[in-house]
Amino acid sequence: MNNLTTFLSSAPVLATVTVSIFSVVLILINYWFPDLLSLGSL
């Protein structure tokens, strides 16, 4: 069990989780508010 917690707290796992959460949030914002992220609508 100690090896599993060491693996889950390693940098590649944390980077993958962070990038996944950020991309899901970005996709949901673009779904709810379309064209808000593009500069053409300003």
Sequence and secondary structure as in RCSB ss.txt:
>XXXX:A:sequence
MNNLTTFLSSAPVLATVTVSIFSVVLILINYWFPDLLSLGSL
>XXXX:A:secstr
 HHHHHHHTSHHHHHHHHHHHHHHHHHHHHHHSTTSSSGGG 
